[in-house]
Amino acid sequence: MATSTALSNPLRGFVHRRRRGAELFLLVLALVVGIGAYAAAGIGVQGKVPPDIVGYGGWLAALVLGAHLVVRLVAPYADPVLLPVVAALNGLGLAVIHRLDLADNTDFARQQLTWMTLGVGLFAATLLILRDHRVLTRFTYTCGLSAIVLLLMPQMPFVGKEINGARIWIGVGPFSLQPGEVAKVLLVIAFAGYLVLHRDALALAGRRVAFVDLPRGRDLGPILAMWAVSLAILVFQNDLGSSLLFFGLFLIMLYVSTERPGWLVVGGLLFVVGAIVASLLISRVGVRVDLWLDPYKYFGEGTTDNGRQIVLSQFGMAWGGLIGRGFGEGSPWLVSYANSDFIMSSIGEELGLTGVMAVLVLYGLIVERSLRIALISRDGFGKLLATGLGGVFALQVFVVVGGVTRLIPLTGLTTPFLSYGGSSLVANWVIIALLLRVSDLARRPLPDLSEEDDDDQSTQVIRL
């Protein structure tokens, strides 16, 4: 009986290996990158290894190996590549921030390490508490409502704070937090749960135009609502990056769930209309577009000097060339917010195009592993959840790197795991935990139902 079942379903005999040993080996390499870059920054700037290298390295190693231990215990079949890639990015980001601290006499790297500690703690808590991602479908509308509340919080009096022209922060004691970073995780869960329930209706084709089946007019409600929310974020919070991220994320998940290119056409048209209207009516967006088209016009004496940030970043990356100046040999601190919005220009100047490409490859691996998890997931909710979480990284990196390199207008998003910022770092560690939970369930071996069938048949024979 078992043999015939195995022959009828050859995939039943295939079992994913746990690969925790491979993960541990890759984590050691990631620690070498992070701690080695930290030491190189101290040698390049001060001519000696940082005196706190042992304490720093021990703290970083404890966090990374602790995360590995949690995965080994509660998610043994999880993807073995995601955690090492994230550890390498986080370690490199800490080293670059430390290098800028040495130039500016600040202490952001230690603060970032504290935020990483909190992020790893929530990473472990997510894996320990959430043993099955499908439980999240019960909270589809709760997550959606919570995300809307979080997005509205910066507009509340006494709580919301405006920094650099964008009202996307809330003040909690001496700390400033971005609730939008948490909202993006909740929105992915809400989108995935909603689209699983309604994808059959949304997949129905309407009128056919130029070989593309456009959606029915009655089904345009969700995308129009998300478009309105994105425009509201842009108008009231002056946050171009978050507006683009949320609308693009919903559009990606909508297309994946329905497999209808018509949604991309409708979404693209809505985006173009919204971008044109925003650039004409919202001064902050118009300034960003002008700086994108010709930043040198606004750079130097006799001008507003608004183009200084983007122009100096381009000078720095050009000076870095192919292999970079080396840690301590460039001047990345001349660019304002070099440790957050423009950390990629700092990497380009001192690690060169080679370093930038290496970082982009690591981000590409995160997105590739997320899509791989979506492909092998056995439930529709898991597929959409993994796709959405991977889409968060893809869109965020595209928007940030595209803005720094003048491919698109500059926005205010952070580079995941690299940039200084506690809200972003903590939220991204939780995203990785969710991806590992989905992959663990997807890679687990299927239960052998044939043995249970044999036991049931033998029990029936005995009863007869």
N, C-alpha and C positions, 0 to 999 in steps of 0.2 A: 504493500500500500504506500509506504513512504517513498519507495523507489519510483513508482509510477507517478507520484505527485511531483517529485523532483524533476523527472523527465518532462512532464507536461509544463512545468514552469522553471526553466533553467536559471532564471534570475534569483530564484529562492536560495540557491546555494552560494550566491555572491554575498560576501560580508565585508564591510569597510573595516580596515584595521584602525586601531585606536590612535596610533602615531603620536603618543605622548612623549616618547623618547626623542623623536624628530623635533617636536616642539621645544623640548628642553635644550637640544643642541642649538637650534636657531635662536633661542632666547639668550644663550651664552654669547653668541655672535652679536646679538643686539646690544648686550651689555658692554661688549668690547667697543662697539661703535659709540655708545653714549658716554661711557667713562673715558674712553680714549679722546673723544672730541673735547670733553671738559678739561682734561689735562693739556691738550694741545692749545686750547684757548689761553690757559694760564701761562704756558711757555711762550706763546707768541706775543702776549702783551707784557708780562712781567719778567720773562726770561727764566721762570722756574715753575715747577709743578705746584698747583694750588695746595696750600697747607692742609686744607680740609678734604683732600681727595679721598682719604680713607673713610671718613664719616659719610661724605656724599656718596661714594661708590657703594658703601655698605647699605645705606638707606635705599638707594635705587635698586640694588640687587635684591634686598628684602621685599620690596614692593613687587617687583617683577616675578620673582620666584614664588612669592605668596600667591599671586594671581594664578600662576601655573599650578600650584598645589590645589587650589580650589577647583580649577578646571579638571584636573586629574581625578578628583574625588566625586564631583557632582555632574560633570559633563564629559565623561571619558571618551566619547565618540565625536566630540566637537572638532571643528576644522583646526588643523595644527599650524596653519600659517598666519592667521589673523593676529593672534597675540604677539608673536615675535615682530611682525611688521609694525604694529602699534608701539611696541616697546622701543624699537629703533627710532621711529619718528619722535616719540616723546623725549627720548634721551638726547637726540640731536637738537631738538628745540631748546631743551634746558641748557645745553652747551652754548648755543648761539646767544641765548638771553644772558648767560653768564659773561660771555665775551663783551656784550654791550654794557653790562653792569660795570665791568672793569674800566671802560672808557668814560662812563657817565657817573661813576661813583654811586651807583644805586644797588638795590638788593632784590630785584625782581625774580632772579632765579630761585632764591630760597623760597619766596612766596609761591612761585609756580610749583616747586617740589611739594609744598604743603597742599596745594590744590590737587596735585597728582595723587597724593596720599588719600585725600577724600574721594577722588574719582575711582581709585582702585578699591577702596572700601565699598563704594556703591556698586562697583562691578561685581565684587564677591557677593554682596547682599542680593543683587538681582539674580545671580545664578543659584544661590541657596534657597531663596524664597520662591522664585518662579521655576517650577520643575516641568511645566508644560506651557509653551507659548500660546496654545489654543485657548487657555483660560482668558486671555486678554480680549477675546471676542465678546465676552459678557460686558465689557466696559467701553464699547465702541462709542456710544453717545456721551458717556461720562468723560472720556478722554477728549472728545471734540469740544464739549462745553468747557472743560478745564483749560484747554488750549486757548479758547477765545478769551476767557477770564485773564489768563496770563498775558495775552497780547494787549489787553485793555489796561493792565495795571500801571504801565508807565504814564498813562494819561491821567491817573488819579492824583488829586492834590495831596501835598505833603509826602507822597510816596514816590511818584515819578520824578526822574532827574533828566535834565538835558545836558548832554556832553558832546561837544564838537558839532553842535547843530542838530543832532539826532536825539529824539526823545524815546530811547529804547531801554532805559535803565530804571531800576528802582533802588532806593537806598534802604539798607538794612543795617542800622547802627553805623559803624565805620566802613562797611563794605558796600560796594555797588554791584548789583547782579543784573544779568540780562535774562528776563523771563522768557524771551523768545527762543533761547537755546533749549529750554525744557519743552516749550510749546512745539518745537519741530518734532520731537520724539512722540509726543502725544498725538500730533496730527498724523503721523505715519500710521500709528495704531488705529486711529479713527478712520482714515482713508481706507486702510486695508479691510477693516471690518465692514464698512459701508459698501465697498465695491464687491466684496464677496457675496453680499446679499442681493445687490441690484445689477450685477454685471450682465445678466441675461437680457434685461430690459434695455440697458445702455448699449448693448452690442447690436441691437436691431438697426438695420440700415434704413436710411431715408432716401432722399433724392440723389441720383448719381450724376456727378459733375466732373468731366475730364478724367474719367477712369477712377474716380474716388467716390466711395459711398459716404455721403455726409450723414451725420446723425439726424434723427428726427427732431423737429422743433420742440416737441413736448419733453424731450430728454435733455434739453440744454440747461435746465435749472441748476444742477450741481456745479457745472463749470462756470456759469454766470455768477453764482454765489461766491465761488472761490476767487473769481476775477475781481468781484466787488470788495472782498476782504483784502486782497492784495493791494488794490488801489487805496483802500482806507489806510492800510499800514503806510503806504507811500505818502499820502497826504498829511495824515495826522502825526506820524512819527518821523517823517523825512528819512526813511530807511529804505533806500533803493535795493540793497542786497537782500534783506529779508523778504521784501515783496517779491522779488524775482525767484528766490528760493522756494517759497511756499507755493506759488502758482506753478512753477516748473515741476515741482515734486508731484503735485496733484495731477498734472498733465501726463507725466511719465507713468504713474500708477494707473491712470484711466486708460491709457493706450495699452499697457501690458495686460490689464484685466479683460478688455474687450477685443483686442487685436484689430481695431478699426483705425486705419490711417486718417479717416475723416476727423477724428478728434484732434489729431495733430494740426490739421488744416485750420479747424475752428480755433483751437488754442493759439496757434501762431498768429492768426488775424487779430484775435483779441489782444495779444501781447503787443503787436505793432501799434494798434490803435491806442492802447494805454500808454505806451512809451512816448508816442508823438504828443499826446495830450499832456502828459506829465512834463515833458521837456519844455512845452510852451507855457504852462500855467504855474508850475512849481519852480521857484527860482533856484533852489538847491540842485534840482535835477538838471536844469538848464546850464548851471555853472559846471557841473560834472561833464556834461556833453561838450561844452566849449573847451574845457581842459583836455578832454580826450582828443578832440580834433586838432588843437594847436596849443600845447602847454607852454611852448617857448614864448608865445605872445604874452603870457602872464608871468614871466620869469625875469627877475633882475630889477635893477633900479629903474625908476620911472614907470613901474607897473604896480599892480596890486600884489604881485609876487605869490599869487595863489598857486602857480605852477611849480613852485620850488620843490615840493615833495616828489612829484612824479619825474621832474627833470633830473634832480639829483640821484634818484634811484636808477634812472637809465644811464647816467654817467657812471655810477658805481658798477652796474652790471657790465657795461662796456669795458671798464677798466679791469674787471675780473677776468674777462676773456674766457678761454677754454677751460683752464685748470684753476683759476682763481689766484688771488694774492696770497692766500694762506691766512690762517687765524692770526689776528693781531697786525697784519700788514696792510689792511685796507682802512677805510674811514666810513664804515656803515652808520655810525652814530650821527653823521651829518643829516641823514634823512629822519624827519620827525616820525615818531611811532615806528621806529625800525624794529622794535621787539614784538610788535603786534600786527598791525595792518601790512607793514612792509618787511616782514621777516624774510620773505622770499628774495627780496632785493639784497638783503644782508648776506644770505647764502650765495646768491649769484656773484657778489663782489669778492667774497673771500674763499669760496669753494668753486667758483666758476660755473660755466655751463654744464660741466660734468656733474657737479654737486646738485644743480637744479634738476637735471635729467634723472639722477638717481632718486631724488625725492619724488619726482613725478611717477617713476616706476613703482615706488612703494605705494603711492596712492592708487595707481592702476591695479596693483595686486589686491588692495582692499576691495575695490569695486568688482574686480574679476571674481574674487572668492565669494562676495555677496551674491553675485548673479549665479555662480555655481551652486551655492546653497539654495537659491530660489529654484533652480532647475531640478535638484534632487529632492526637494521638499515634497512630502506626500499629501499635503493639504493645501487648499487654495489660499487660506489665510496666511500660512507660512510663506508661500511663494510671493504674495504681495508684500508681506512685511519685510522679507529679505530684500526684495527689489527696491522698496521705498527707502530702507535704511542705507542700501548701497547708493541709491540716487542722491541722498543727502550729501554724501562725501563727493560724488561726481560733480554735482552742481556747485557745491561750495568751493571746491578746488578750482573748477573752471572759472567761476566768477572772480575769485581772489587773484589767481595767477594771470587771468586775462586782463584784469584791471592794472596790475603791476606792470605788465608788459605792453600795455596800451592796445591790447586786442579789442577790448570793450571798455566802456566808461568805468571809472573807478567806483567801487562800492565799499561798504564798511564791514564786510564779513571778515572773520578770522580764519587763518589757515589751520585746519584740524590738527591737534596734537603738537603743532610747532609754535603757534603764536602764544604770547602771554595773554592770559584771560582765564579766570577760574570757571566761569559759567560754561564756556565752550568746552573746556577740558573735561569737566565732570560729566556733562551731557554726552560727549563722544565716547567716554569709557562705558557709559550705560548702553549706548548703541552697540558697542562691540559685544557686551554681555548678551544682549538680545540676539545678535547674529549667531553667537556661539550656542545659545540655547536652541535656536531653530535648527542649526546644523547638527547638533547632538541627536535630536529626535529624528532627523532625516537620515543620519548615517547609522543609526542603531539597527542591528539585525532584526528582520521580521520574525515574529513568533512562529514556531514550527507547528502549524495547525494539524499536520498529518498525524503526529503522535497523539494529539488529543483525540482525533477522529478514531484512531486505532483503539485507544483506551475506552472511548464511548462504545465502540462496537463490541469489544470484549466484555464490557460491563453488561450490555444488552444480552449477549450470549449467556453469561452467567445467570442473569435474571430469568431468561427463558428456561 
